[in-house]
Amino acid sequence: MNSRTDAFIPENVDPLKLANILEESGWKLVGGRVGSYNRLSPPGENPIFPGSLLIPLDEDAPEFHELLKAALWQLSEDRDLWTRTISPRLFVEISDEFKFRKESSAPSGMISWREGEKLISSARRALLAGAKSYISPIRHYSNKFGQFANRYLESVLMGQTAPGSYIVTAYAPVDASVPLRGGSRAVPDLVGSNAAQSREVSLSVVRAVEATVEALEHYRVHHSLSGFEEGVPNGVSYEMTTALLGIASESDGADITIDWDPTLPVIGQSSSVKFDLRGSDAAVLEHASNVLAEDGASERATISGRVHLLAKKQAGSPGVFGVDSLMGGQPKKVRVRLASEDDYHEAVRAHEEDLAIRVSGNLEREGTLNWLYNASVVETLGPIDELTQRRGRMDRGRSVHPGQDPLFPERD
């Protein structure tokens, strides 16, 4: 019990913020005196709070510290309420709350390990993609604006998952300064010149999510991906579509909720914004991401090699796999995102039978990884052992003998 006393130092607690958190959690204001105290009642039946809870407001009152400390201790007796709802928001700076929720077939409040990792990764990528759109809306960022987006993410805290469906929570500070360029030279009073205010970056994240969800709704009605193209100026990007793809895929429904900190409301917006996703949206987001990847700056490339790292193909989506190149003058390893699901079956066959294949697509460099987007399987070349033996003979002879086919013949 004594290990908790440091958290309950009254000087660290804003009583109005505590009252707001409780009301947002379903507690009802049942009495009080303006400027003196509030009395709140919990939702439903709660044996820990058989009556109501008194929260003192007058910090000059002689009994203020003792009453506030007593209220905090009583709240901490409900461990789930305290650790998941109150403590994460009470003892951090003013912050906006992002919740990434995913329904699954696992028991309530749980998720398969890999899907849990995927949800956290997708939430992270959604925040990064939205932060990049603050600088400039682009259909495919690749490595652009990555340092700025990471500086924004460094200011964000991750909270505990909530009970019920699986929820990842992020707390983004409202008034932090995010330098536009490398280093930490920018200071809060220079926001707008050398730095951005974190709330403004968070608003860009929300606009980008909203534009992408609106493009999904447009597709549901018109069966057209044009909404994704037209939504680029508002933050739709390859990076955001793939982030939402990770949240929606293999789910029984998902959503993203943003609660703006009530102590600094957003002018012209409600206190909470929610965006819904369906499991069936995954296939649409997959196709849209392939379209957005074709930004005209990609280099069309053909890679020949061995298939590895087959990713599980999602229903209605093409699939992803890796290729170890067997040729010189090419990236040694590439990840391939197919345009057609029919090609995935050929990649699976090549993997199972240890066959070399030739794939063609838009070559992009993302961090340390090389990707082929909107790719297709050109042909299956044959057993790898036979082809490598033939290439070995070619290398030793440093030329192709008459009647001998090259390992990877040139194609028009």
C-alpha positions, 0 to 999 in steps of 0.5 A: 500500500505504501508504494502508492503514496507518491502518486497521491501527493495532492499538489500533483492533482488538479481536482477539476481534472479529476472531476472531469475524468470521472464524469467522462467515465460515466459518473454523475454530478449529484451535488456540491457547492460552486468553488467548494466541492463536487459530489459524484456518484458512480455508474451502476452498482459499485460496492466500493462506492456505496454512496457518493464521492466528495472531491474538494475544489477550494485549494485554500480550504484548510481541509483541502489536502486531506479530503483530496487525499482521501478521495484518491485513496478511495478511488484507488481501491477500484484497481481497474478503474484507477489503473486503466482510466484515472491514473493514466490521465490524471498524472500526465500533462494536458493531453488528447487521447487516441484509442485504437480498438479492435474486436476479435474472436478472442475472449473479452479484453484479449487478442492473439499475440500477433494481432496485438503486435499488429494493432500496436504497429498499425496505431503507431503508423497511423500517428506517423502518417498523420503527422507527416501530412501536417508538413505536406499532404502526399500520396506516398511519403516513403522516407519523407518527413520521417524525422519530424513524425518521429519527433511528434511520436516521441512526445506521445505516451502509450496507456494500458489497454482497456477492458472489453474489446482490445484497445491501444491508447495513446496520449498526445500532449496538447502544447508540446513543441515539435521541431520542424527540423532536426535537433531541439533548437525550437522552443515553445514561443517559436511555434509556427516558425521553427516548430509545430504545436503538438495539438496542431499535429494531432489535428492533422492526424485526425483529418488524415484518418477522417479523409481515409474513412470518407474515401472508404464510405465513397467506395461502399456507395460507388465502388470506386477508388477515386475518393482515395485519389481526391482525398490526398490533399486532406491527408489520404496517403499510402502510409495511412491506408496501410495503417488502417488496413492493419487495424481493420484486417482480420477483425470483427469491427474496429474503430479509432476514437479521439477525445480532446482534452476538455481543459483545452477544447478544440474550437468548432469540434465536439469533445470526441470524434469516432471513426468506424472500420469494418473487417471487409474494408481490408480488401479495399484499403489493400487495393487503394494502397497499391494505387497510391503507391504509384506516385510516378516517382517509383522506378519500375524494376524486375527482380529474379530470385527465391521466394521467402517470408510468405505473409498470410494472404487476407481474404480478397487481397493480393498478398505479400512475400519476400524475394532473395535476388539471385542476380547481381546489380539488384537489391539482395532482398525485396518485399513484394506487394502484389497487384493480383491475388492470382499471382500469390498462388504462383508465389506459394508454389514457387516457395513450396517447390523451391523454384526461382521466379521473376517479379516486376513492380515499382521499386521503393526504398523504405528505411532499410527495406526495398519494396516492389509495389503493385507487382506481378509475377512475370514467370517461373524460371525453374528449380533454383538448384539447377539454375544456380549450377548453370550460373556457376558454370557461366561465372567460371567460363565468364561467358555463355557457351554456344547453345547454353541459355543464360541463367536469367535471359533478358526480356523485352 
